[in-house]
């Protein structure tokens, strides 16, 4: 399983550990990923995602997964989030036509 946020696309970065003597050794900077279960009001189901804490805070601030995905542009979202966004928009469009 890769260490990539399914909403923001944030992934592993590389860099150097630098000692006092200026010796450099390679290291990894891992994103703070958490497994989260979001509830989509539009789809009326839970969605499991592996999300960075930064993205999780953004989702909570914007009022839930549906509102966050609707407000966020497609080029910022990861492919997994784009698939969920398309299904949310498709379902909300269908419910609007039925009413």
Secondary structure, 3 states (H helix, E strand, C coil): CCCCCCCCCCCCEEEEEECCCCCEEEEEECCCEEEEEEEECCCCEEEEEEEEHHHHHHHHHCCCHHHHHHHCCCCCCCHHHHHHHHHHHHHHHHHHHHC
